[in-house]
Every structure is written in C-alpha cells, then in structure tokens.
Amino acid sequence: MTRSSRTRPRDAVETETTVDPPTDPGGTAPMVDPPTNARADGRPVVSETEPIPDPATDLALLRRFEPVVRYTRGEQFFPAPVDGYLARSDLLVGRSERDRRVLLPLGDVSTDVLDDHAAPPGENLYLRLVQDPFDSLELARWQMRRERDRFKAPGRLARVGLFARLVDAGFTVSLLLRGTVPGGTAAAAQVKYAESVRHDPRVLYHARAVRRNGWIVLHYLFFYFMNDYRSTFGGANDHEADWEQVFVYLDDAPDGPRPVWIAAAAHDYTGDDLRRRWDDPDLVLQGEHPVIFAGGGSHASYFEQGEYLTQLPLPFARGARGALDALRTFWRDTLNQPDPGDLAQRIEGALSVPFIDYARGDGKVVGPDGDLAWDVQLIDDDVPWVDGYRGLFGLDTFDRFAGERAPAGPKYTRAGTVRQSWNDPLGFAGLDKVAPPSRQPDHLQARIAGLVDELAATDTAITDLTQRLPGIELEVRALGVDGAFARQHEERATELASTERELAASRAHRADVSDAIGASRRELARLEAGDAGDPQAHLHHVMRPVPPEHTRYGILVELWSAVSVSIMLLLIVGLIWFDLMPWWGALLIGVLGYALIEAALRRRFTQFVLRGTLLLAIFGAAVLVWEFRLEAVLVGIVGVAVLIFSDNVREVIRR
C-alpha cells in the first residue's frame, strides 16, 4: 500500500529530535533564540522538550565516547549502513507466507522510497534480503570455503542437566511446527553482505543524541544484515536483519559533559539491570571508550568477556526462597552435608535453557585502535525511513513466538508502536528516577527541606494530640459514672482509642521522618565529598559469564550429553512397548539410569550414591511417620507433657 503523499504522520508521543538550527541569511552562523529561562551560571534550564543545540557538538560527543565492540571469532556480520541492505532487498506485504506479494522488486528499494509504503489493515509489511536461500549443495560449498573463520565450542548440552536437555529437545521439535528462517538463508545473507562490503566497506553505527532532565543520552544503533545465532553458533534463533543498541548517559554538568552510565540491550534484561556505572569494576574502558563484548551471531551486548548461559525466569523459585533457604539450612546444619549454596539460583540453573551466547571477544575489534574503525550516520525523527517505515527490516516468517521474525526499524517495534528505547531512553534503563550527579545535591537538599517541613507539621500535630488526649480521657471517665450516658460514653471511648492510635502513629512517623532526615544529610555529605556509593547497588540480576573451568569437558561427557535424552526416551518407550514394566516403572528406570551414567561420567558416582542413600533414609522415615501417624502424635504429646512437667517442677524446687 502506497501513501498518498510524502508527508509523514507524526506519532502522538513526543520525542526529542536532532534538528539542524536555522542559519542566518548569510549562512555563516547558527541562529539560536535566547533561552527564556536560565540558571545563575547563564546556562539554559534543561526541560523535557529541550532541543538539541548543535549537531556538530552531538557528533563530537558521539565520537568521543563511541564504544569499542569486540566480537567472537567466527562472526560473519558486522554493523553496516542500511543503504547496502535495502539495495539487495525487495519489499513484500501479506497476511502469511502463502499470501504475500511483492510491492517493490529487488533493485527498487532505497531509503528514498521506503517511507512511502504502509501495510493495509491485517497485513504485514516487510523487507526480504534473501530471495533464494542456498540449497544443500550451495550450502556445503559455502561451508567448505577456505577463507571462512570457523567457530568452535564445547558441547553446550554438557553444561546443563536433564530438564534443560528435555527443554532443548522440545525447542528442536517446535522448529518443525512454527515459522522459521529457511535453511541456507544465513549463508546466502553472508554472500550478500560480503558483496555489499566490497561496494561500501564502512563499518558504521547509526546514532543520535537526546537531551532530557539534565542528561545527554548518546544512542548508538548497530545494524546487521543477519542474526545467525542458531545456524552458526547453535543458539535459539535466526532472523534476517538485526538492530542492537548501546546508550551512554552523560551528566550535562556546568563544567562540561561527564559520562556516568552505560546501558546495553541483552537477552531478557530490562530497566536497572541493563546499565552499569562508569566506575563499575566490571566495565572495561579503553580511554573514554567503553568496551562491549558482542554475542556471536546474536550480537547481544555484554560488559564482561565470556560465555553466557540463558536463564528462564522462575517466579515460583523466588516465591519459595524462604522454604528453599530452610531446606538448605536443614541439609547443611542438621544433616552435616556440604552446603548446596543458593538453592533458588541452583534451580534456575538446572532449568536453564541450554543456549550459550558466546561473547568471547577473541575475534575482530571494531572501534578506536581496533581492527576496523567506526563510521557514523546521524539519524532522528526527521529522517524519512526512520520515522515513516513501520514494517520489518527482514523476512517475516510469521513465527507466533516471534523468535524467527525479523525486527522492525530503530524507532518502532514489530507491532508498529514506538520503542521505549527510542521514545524514553531514560526510562528504558531505569534512569527516570536518577538525577545526574551534578544535580543530586540540589535534589537532596530540596528533599531534606521538605522532610524538615514534614517533621515540623508532625510535631505540631503531636502537640495538638497531646493536649487534647487528657481532656478526652477525663470526659470518658466522667461519662462512665452514670449509665444514662452509655451512648455518649461509648462514642467518647471510641474517640479516645482512635486519638491514642493517631498519637502513636504520629510519633512513629516522626521517628521515621527524623531517621530519613539524618540518613539524607549523611548521603548529602557523601555526595559533596565525591562518594557515589556502590556502583552495583542498583542491580537486581547481574549478567555473569559461565566460569571457564565449568566449560571444560571430556569427549565422553559431551557425546553423552548430546545423545542422553534420545537414549533415555527410547529406553522408556521400549520398556513400555514390550510390556516389560508399567509406565511409572519405565519412567523411574529411565531417569535413574540417566542419573547413574551422568554421575559416573562426571566422576560424582560416590557422591551420588551417598546422597541417594541419605534421601532414601529421609523418605523411609517420612513413610514410617505417615504409617504410624497416630502413634507419632501420641508420643509427641507425651513428650510435650514430660517437658512441661519437668520445667514446672524445676521452677517449684528453685523457690
């Protein structure tokens, strides 16, 4: 569907834009209206809608703090200009893979016309990079080419347990039932990417700067021709095109911008967990340039070098933390067994989806002093293809789980709504609630002043209640003398009790406010002394790579990990099929056999037997208690009676 004009609809949500300031008629200098309000130092007050003053200044800041991105060996796609991708794509629209049509054929797609098209109601608009995926012969020939930088890694299934391997098996089956990127697509995309690089060798990030609430947000966006996480690195998904982003948050301080935070998008992390403070010991800096480790194929951004195991969020584990901690104490202190550690965290690890994001940083380095240097292209809401195109930037597989669908552009989600990262870059990283360091003392002083006023108001209320309360009590006493005043007595007694509670609550509130004032003043003193506090205090879930010693396995362990689920399932089916035992017995034999072989291969057989014996003993004791529950209750009552008797007798004797 083609739009009727080149005028693009503006989204109702207000966003900051990078705008070239108007020039004077001679074109020699920018013409900027004087600020309507200013601070004492003459600098304008930053507001929610403060415009960006000078693109040249923004470009200098973007260059000054641009990230250094370290890739994993075997990476085939690096950040590229959008133009080269569009020149090798066609534009389609449709409701499904069977019902789709080409709007713009290969060779007619460009940034100049992309925003002219929109999807009709009920249909999806998307680009397609690979029109003809490689067949088996072409794929084999591509894989055997000499210049290919090969990726190697230990078996990922060796890092997880049975449940996670079953989840992996279920995921593999799901690929047969949902929309996926056709095989050979990643290889064909790499050939197209290599052709684009020959015509335009730039390694480029798109970027913008946003000013809001005293922050300068440097927004770096990296566009890749392909996400080949599944086909090249054994990950969760493939999809055409990939947008990744990094944010650097500068304090727009009176003495000049200073970096405070960096945020990077990664799998399943949101808000506060996306960002690290500039002085975080885990953040690697190269001069003023933060170092980012990109996941192989997925291009997800990490602050630490290593390999990351994806984790499932488990609400029940968090809700059961108290019970799990009690179980840990019983196991460790009562049974004198080795400390199992944080059981909730161990359960999350046991139920982890066995996909590894390889952010090894042992491949090409892009950025200052790296193998490749950055080029930059400024974008904002006034760039037509950024603002006007709401379709996908690659093949729409119509995958109901969205994992294999291409992403939308830098501004929009797949649903066509504005991304929070674009519209609200502060809230995206949980920084709406955080003031820039240069403004924190002012904010805290204002808060302290408000608390002092609140304390004075509370003192006034306490004085009033203290003066009123004795009179009410005397009135209640007087009304209680004569039964004729029963109604009034009950009402005044209720008022007396209510006033007592109000006075107690006011005094408790006064203590809380007083504590808050004291704590705030101490925090103010720390801020004025330059102490910013713990750089990781804001983190709820810290992204950590798997320790290297946990990724070293023998060939037998890796082989067993790859085939164990299939063998166990075949064994269970065979026992049931040939009617050798009931289903529950077959299930028990299958799981028990798996556990025994797993323990033996990992040299934990003795530990497995000892712990199994202990668990059987606990289970046997529980069965005995249940079978003789009446006798157990009676014995317990007798024990309590003896305890009470002996305690009371000792008390009498002591007298």
PyMOL commands that set and color helices and strands:
alter all, ss='L'
color gray80, all
select helices_A, chain A and resi 55-64+82-87+114-116+136-143+156-159+162-174+185-199+229-233+271-274+315-319+321-334+343-350+384-388+420-423+425-428+437-479+483-528+548-551+555-577+583-601+605-627+629-654
alter helices_A, ss='H'
color red, helices_A
select strands_A, chain A and resi 68-70+90-94+100-104+124-128+203-212+215-227+239-253+256-264+275-277+285-286+289-294+301-302+306-309+356-359+365-366+374-378
alter strands_A, ss='S'
color yellow, strands_A
deselect
rebuild
show_as cartoon
